[in-house]
Amino acid sequence: MVIWDDNLGVPGEITHFDENFSFVKFVQEGPDIFSYYILDNAVYVAGTYYIGLSQTSEMSLNLGFDRNT
């Protein structure tokens, strides 16, 4: 997971990078299963910021966007 600060409306400098999660929580809500990635340490953010994922290998990164919830 990557957190960037704001640079005039686009992602700027990386303020947090975590590629090893010690805990991932899976929750089923009806037919859907959601993954919650818990950070090892709290990360302070203020104002506009951007959160995303960084692909660090050639393995498939399976992501989906659920418009039903």
C-alpha positions as semicolon CSV with decimal commas, in nm:
position;residue;x (nm);y (nm);z (nm)
1;M;0,000;0,000;0,000
2;V;0,126;0,344;-0,089
3;I;0,015;0,682;0,045
4;W;0,108;0,996;-0,147
5;D;0,066;1,358;-0,046
6;D;-0,108;1,606;-0,275
7;N;0,080;1,791;-0,548
8;L;-0,168;2,041;-0,692
9;G;-0,443;1,784;-0,745
10;V;-0,229;1,483;-0,838
11;P;-0,028;1,236;-0,627
12;G;0,299;1,387;-0,507
13;E;0,567;1,245;-0,279
14;I;0,527;0,902;-0,122
15;T;0,465;0,949;0,250
16;H;0,413;0,580;0,334
17;F;0,506;0,253;0,161
18;D;0,418;-0,088;0,307
19;E;0,457;-0,408;0,105
20;N;0,442;-0,655;0,395
21;F;0,116;-0,669;0,582
22;S;0,124;-0,866;0,903
23;F;-0,256;-0,888;0,913
24;V;-0,523;-0,906;0,644
25;K;-0,885;-0,942;0,753
26;F;-1,138;-1,103;0,518
27;V;-1,505;-1,024;0,578
28;Q;-1,798;-1,177;0,391
29;E;-2,101;-0,954;0,346
30;G;-2,368;-1,143;0,155
31;P;-2,213;-1,281;-0,165
32;D;-1,916;-1,040;-0,141
33;I;-1,585;-1,091;0,036
34;F;-1,387;-0,782;0,131
35;S;-1,018;-0,766;0,227
36;Y;-0,913;-0,520;0,496
37;Y;-0,539;-0,450;0,503
38;I;-0,432;-0,342;0,849
39;L;-0,124;-0,118;0,867
40;D;0,141;-0,212;1,124
41;N;0,163;0,151;1,242
42;A;-0,075;0,444;1,234
43;V;-0,016;0,686;0,948
44;Y;-0,113;1,051;1,000
45;V;-0,276;1,216;0,698
46;A;-0,436;1,556;0,660
47;G;-0,591;1,747;0,374
48;T;-0,588;1,573;0,037
49;Y;-0,399;1,247;0,007
50;Y;-0,399;0,946;-0,225
51;I;-0,397;0,576;-0,135
52;G;-0,310;0,302;-0,380
53;L;-0,126;-0,022;-0,437
54;S;0,216;-0,080;-0,585
55;Q;0,279;-0,394;-0,787
56;T;0,622;-0,522;-0,681
57;S;0,634;-0,843;-0,886
58;E;0,513;-0,986;-1,216
59;M;0,242;-1,193;-1,044
60;S;-0,113;-1,094;-1,133
61;L;-0,254;-0,822;-0,909
62;N;-0,625;-0,908;-0,887
63;L;-0,832;-0,601;-0,802
64;G;-1,195;-0,522;-0,848
65;F;-1,421;-0,222;-0,818
66;D;-1,755;-0,307;-0,658
67;R;-2,025;-0,063;-0,763
68;N;-2,296;-0,262;-0,581
69;T;-2,219;-0,143;-0,229
